[in-house]
Amino acid sequence: MLCLGLSCLLLHVFVVFGTELTFELPEKDKQCFYEDLEQDVKFAIDFQVIAGGNYDVDCFVTDPQNNVLYNEKMKQYDSFSHTTAMKGAYVVCFGNEFSTFSHKTVYLEFRHGDEEPLTKEMAGNRALTQLESSCMSIHEVLKVVASSQTWYRLREAHDRIKADNLLERVSYWSIGEAVLLFVIGVGQVMLLKSFFNEKKGSVAATT
């Protein structure tokens, strides 16, 4: 089971052979996730930065002996797969230490192991019946659909955050323009009023 950092939030869904989660990564911080795996087990990770700064993080993966299996700097998204050579805790770490003020939101999917057959009868090497073949085809299509839904959810979240940030900037700019127009309007009124006051004074002096 993954040991999550203190700021992990939003989503924590366990499936048979993997975990999906979305977590916050503060500026100048690093968070690591641990998974105990047996030997000769294939695992894969997919990650993507949903929000924050330039949408990039550092990521590295190590084995139980602290050997670096994967190490990439300032990546927006990536995938990595590996087959374990030993039993123990494998570590996936994300770093935002290069950022001084940008908070990041990162999506991570960790999968491991081989998928079990749909039924025990399919576990052997015998030929599949037409019904079993249809079930396998539907199962593969549904996996593609689930993967596509995940991708579209991430894209929607990414675009939504961008739209919210744009709306916030436009709102602040509109407020600034309104204040500026008000100040200019008041200034023009006061300037015109001062012109009339000077004329009244000059007429009184001549009389």
C-alpha positions in Angstrom: 0.0 0.0 0.0 1.3 3.4 -0.9 2.4 5.6 2.0 1.1 9.0 1.1 2.5 12.4 2.1 0.7 14.8 4.4 -0.6 17.0 1.6 -2.1 14.2 -0.4 -5.7 15.0 -1.3 -8.6 15.1 -3.8 -8.5 11.4 -4.9 -7.4 8.1 -3.5 -8.9 5.2 -5.3 -7.6 1.6 -4.9 -8.0 -0.9 -7.7 -6.9 -4.5 -7.9 -3.3 -3.8 -9.1 -2.8 -0.1 -8.8 -3.5 3.2 -7.3 -4.6 6.6 -8.7 -4.2 9.8 -6.7 -3.9 13.5 -7.1 -1.8 15.4 -4.6 -0.6 18.9 -3.8 3.2 19.6 -4.1 4.2 22.8 -2.4 7.0 25.0 -3.5 10.5 23.9 -2.5 9.1 20.6 -1.3 9.5 16.9 -2.2 7.1 14.0 -1.7 7.7 10.3 -2.0 5.4 7.3 -2.3 6.4 3.7 -1.4 5.2 0.4 -2.7 6.4 -3.1 -1.4 6.8 -5.4 -4.4 7.9 -9.0 -4.9 10.7 -10.0 -7.3 9.9 -10.2 -11.0 6.9 -8.0 -10.8 6.2 -5.5 -13.5 5.1 -2.1 -12.5 4.3 1.1 -14.4 3.8 4.8 -13.4 2.1 7.6 -15.3 2.1 11.2 -14.0 1.0 14.6 -15.2 1.1 18.0 -13.7 -2.4 19.4 -13.7 -1.8 22.9 -12.3 0.9 25.2 -11.1 3.8 27.3 -12.5 5.0 25.9 -15.8 3.3 22.5 -15.2 6.6 20.7 -14.5 8.1 18.6 -11.7 11.2 16.5 -11.0 10.6 12.7 -10.7 12.8 9.8 -9.8 12.2 6.1 -9.0 14.6 4.0 -6.9 14.7 0.3 -5.9 15.1 -1.1 -2.4 18.9 -0.6 -2.6 18.5 3.1 -3.6 19.6 2.4 -7.2 18.0 5.0 -9.5 15.7 3.4 -12.1 14.3 6.6 -13.5 15.3 10.2 -13.1 13.8 13.1 -15.1 13.9 16.9 -14.4 11.2 19.4 -15.0 8.7 17.1 -16.8 5.1 18.0 -17.5 4.1 14.3 -17.9 5.7 11.0 -18.5 5.4 7.2 -18.2 7.8 4.6 -16.9 7.7 0.8 -16.6 10.1 -1.6 -15.0 10.3 -5.2 -13.8 11.6 -5.6 -10.3 14.9 -7.4 -9.8 14.5 -7.8 -6.0 11.9 -7.8 -3.3 11.4 -4.7 -1.2 10.1 -1.1 -1.2 10.2 0.8 -4.4 10.1 4.6 -4.1 8.5 7.2 -6.5 9.5 10.8 -5.6 8.3 14.1 -7.0 10.2 17.3 -6.4 9.3 20.9 -6.7 12.4 22.2 -5.0 13.4 24.3 -8.0 10.3 26.5 -7.7 10.3 29.4 -5.3 6.5 30.2 -5.2 4.6 27.9 -7.6 2.3 25.3 -6.0 1.8 22.2 -8.1 -1.0 19.7 -8.4 0.2 16.3 -9.7 -1.7 13.2 -10.9 -0.1 9.9 -10.4 -1.1 6.4 -11.4 0.8 3.4 -10.1 0.1 -0.1 -11.6 1.8 -3.3 -10.7 1.5 -7.1 -11.3 -0.2 -9.0 -14.1 -3.9 -8.8 -14.8 -5.9 -11.8 -13.6 -8.1 -13.6 -16.2 -11.7 -12.8 -16.2 -12.7 -16.3 -15.1 -10.7 -19.2 -13.7 -11.5 -21.2 -16.8 -9.6 -18.7 -18.9 -6.4 -19.2 -16.9 -5.4 -22.4 -18.8 -3.9 -22.7 -22.3 -7.1 -24.1 -23.8 -8.8 -22.5 -26.7 -11.4 -19.9 -25.8 -15.1 -20.2 -26.8 -16.8 -17.6 -28.9 -18.5 -16.2 -25.8 -15.2 -16.0 -23.9 -13.5 -14.3 -26.9 -16.2 -11.8 -27.0 -15.9 -11.1 -23.3 -12.1 -10.6 -23.7 -12.7 -8.2 -26.6 -15.2 -6.2 -24.6 -12.8 -6.2 -21.6 -10.0 -4.8 -23.7 -12.2 -2.1 -25.2 -13.4 -1.1 -21.8 -9.8 -0.7 -20.6 -9.2 1.6 -23.5 -12.3 3.6 -22.6 -11.3 3.9 -19.0 -7.9 5.1 -20.0 -9.4 7.6 -22.4 -11.8 8.9 -19.7 -8.8 9.4 -17.3 -7.0 11.4 -20.0 -10.0 13.5 -20.7 -10.6 14.2 -17.0 -7.0 15.3 -16.7 -7.3 17.5 -19.7 -10.6 19.0 -18.4 -9.0 19.7 -15.0 -6.0 21.3 -16.7 -8.1 23.5 -18.9 -10.5 24.4 -16.1 -7.7 25.7 -13.9 -6.3 27.7 -16.8 -9.8 29.2 -17.4 -10.2 30.1 -13.7 -6.8 31.8 -13.6 -7.7 33.7 -16.8 -11.0 34.7 -15.3 -9.3 35.9 -12.1 -6.8 38.0 -14.1 -9.5 39.5 -16.3 -11.6 40.4 -13.2 -8.6 42.1 -11.5 -7.9 44.0 -14.7 -11.5 45.1 -15.1 -11.6 46.3 -11.5 -8.3 48.3 -12.1 -9.8 49.8 -15.3 -12.9 50.8 -13.4 -11.0 52.5 -10.6 -8.7 54.2 -13.1 -11.7 55.6 -15.1 -13.3 56.8 -11.8 -10.1 58.6 -10.8 -9.8 60.2 -14.3 -13.4 61.3 -14.3 -13.1 62.9 -10.8 -9.9 64.5 -11.9 -11.5 66.0 -15.0 -14.4 67.4 -13.0 -12.1 69.0 -10.5 -9.9 70.5 -13.2 -12.9 72.0 -15.0 -14.2 73.3 -11.7 -10.9 75.0 -11.0 -11.1 76.8 -14.4 -14.5 78.3 -13.6 -13.3 79.4 -10.1 -10.3 81.3 -11.6 -12.6 83.1 -14.0 -14.9 84.3 -11.2 -11.9 85.6 -9.2 -10.6 87.6 -12.2 -14.0 89.2 -12.8 -14.3 90.3 -9.2 -10.8 91.9 -9.4 -11.7 94.1 -12.4 -14.8 95.4 -10.8 
